[in-house]
Structure formats: C-alpha cells, structure tokens
Amino acid sequence: MRIDSFEIPGVGKRYEFHTKHGDVFVLIEKLDGKRELSILKDDEVVATVELSPEEANQLALILAPSFITDFLDKKIDIIFRNVAIDSFEIREGFFASGKTLRELQLRNRTGASIISIMRGNEIITNPSPDTVLKPGDVVVMIGKKEEVERAQKYLAKGDF
C-alpha cells in the first residue's frame, strides 16, 4: 500500500492510493469542495464517481471505523506493551496488612503503583497515602510486569 499526493494548479489536490494488488484509487479534491473518485486497473480508468462534500463525508464515516480501530489497537499495543495491570488480595498476616500506603512506599520500593482498592462493595480510586490496607482488600496495581510482581511479593512478605 502506498499513498501519493500531488497539487493540481487551479484544480485542487490529487491523492493516489496504490493497493497491494496493483490497483489504484485516485481521489481528486477540487477547490470547490467536490471530490472525484476513480478506480484504475492497469493504468486504465475503470470507473469514476463525483461526490459532493456531504457524500465524501459519509463515505469517510463508513471507512473510518476500521481505520480508527486498527490505529488505536496498534497505538494501545505500543503504549501498553510493557505495562501490567493486576489485582492482589491483602490477607491476614501479610506485611502490608494494617499499614498505610505512605508507610509502604510501594512505588519507591518496587516501581508499581496502587491505582484502586476494592474493599467489600466499595471501590477506592486513586487512594490517598493515608489509606490503610486491611485484610480482604483487593488492590489494583499498575507498572511494568516485573514491578507488579515485585510489589505483590513486597505486600505479602515485606521483601522481594
């Protein structure tokens, strides 16, 4: 796939979309807002359609969802490739039980952060440093995979 664009003096802009099969779609965006879409096969025009600005927008809306979904999937994959989000239950006798987040210094010691705590039916989002962890709390952490794993060991045993 390749996209080329050219200015056409006095007319507008020409875009050529070359498919992997060798076909070419040509879109001419005219200065008056109209669009002309042509399909070329073996350098011969097979069909041409003139689109009003409204029709071009509708066509774009039809084509955009798959583009946007693919684009976001790729971006999210890149962004979250090294990020882990995991939950961990604080149990009776765990090192973290009865301690505040400030006392634990989890991010400084492990690199992972607690982003929420599920306590019974309550969800504490973005907990404050003075939040005390209690047995039965389920903490949700974010960090690199190894940071989250280190944090789980630290919360349970006080070391990693």
N, C-alpha and C positions, 0 to 999 in steps of 0.2 A: 504494500500500500504506500502510495506517495501522493502528496498534495502539493500542487504548484499554483502560484497566483501571479497574475500579470495585470498591470494597469493598461486600460484601453483608452487612450486620449479621446475625450469628447463623448465616450460611451459609458464607462464605468470600470468595473474590475471583473476579471475572468479567473475562475478557480477551476483547476483540473484535478479530479480525484481518480488516480490510477489504481485499479484493483489488482489483486494478486493473480487474477486470471487474464490480465491484459486488457480488460475493458476500461473505458474512460467515461466518467461522468463530467460534463462541463456545465458549470453554473456561471452565468453572466449576470452580475449585479449591476443593473443600469442606474444611471444618475437620477432617473425619475422614480426610483423605488421598485420598479418591476424586476422580476427575475426570469431568466430564460434558462431552462434546464434541458440539456441534450445528452443523449447516450450515443457513444461512438463505439463501433466494433470494427477492428482492422482499419482504423482511421476514417471510417465512413459513418456519417450521421444516420443512426437507426431511427431515432425519434427525438422530437423537440416539443417541449411544453412551455408556454409562457404562464408565469404565476404572478398574481397580484401580491402586494406586500402581506395581505391577510392570509392568502393561500400559502405563501412561503413560510409564514409564522406557524400555520397549522401543520405543515409538513415537518418543520423543525421540532414541534412539540411531539409529533409521532416518533421521530428518530431520536430525540434527546434522552428519553428514559434509559435506554440500553447504554448509551454513551456515558451518561452520568453515573449509572450503577457500576459499570466497568471501571470508570475513572475513580470513583470513591472506593471500590473494592481494592484497587491497586494501591491507592494512597493510604488507606487504613492498614493494609497489609504491611506497607513500608513503615508506617508510624508505629504499629503495634508488634512488629516482628520480634522485638526484644523485650516486650512488656508482658508481664504476667499479672493477672488479677485472680486472687484466690481467697477463699474463706478458711477460717481456722477457729475451732471452738476452744475457749478457755475452760479448762476443767479444774475441779477442786485439787489443790496441791500443786498446780502449775506455778512456776516462778512469777508469772505476770499477775496472778490472781491477787486482788486487793491492792494493786499498785496503780498509780496514775500514769497516764501517757507521758507526762513530764518526767516522772521518775524513771521510766523505762528508756527514754531517749532512743526509741526504736529506729528512727530514720538515721540518727547519727551513728548508731552501732551496727546497723545491718544494711542501710540504704533503702529499705522498704518503708512505706507509709500506710497507716491505717486510715482508710477513707470513709468507713462507716462501721457501725456496731449494731448488730441485731440483738436486742435484749428482750426476750419474750416476744410480745406483739409490737414492741416499739423499735423503730429504726432511728438510730442517731447518726445523722450525716455530718461529715466534717467535724468529728468530735474535738472538743477543746482539750488543751494539755492537762486540765484538771480532772478530766473524766477518769473515773476509777474502773478498772476492768474487774468483772465479777465472774464467778463460775457460771457457766451456761451461756455467757456472751459469745456471740459468733462475730469475729472481726473480719472485715473485708480489707485486704491489703493490695497495694499496687507497687510494682517495682520490676526490676529485671528478675528473671526466673530464679537465679541463684540468690538474689537479695530476699525474695519472698521465702524461699526455702530456709535461708539463714534466720530470718525473722521468726518463722514457725518454731525452729529449734530453740531460739532465744526465749520466746514467750513460754515455752514448755519447761525448759531446764535452766535458763539463765546464762547459757553459753551456747556456742555453736562451733 
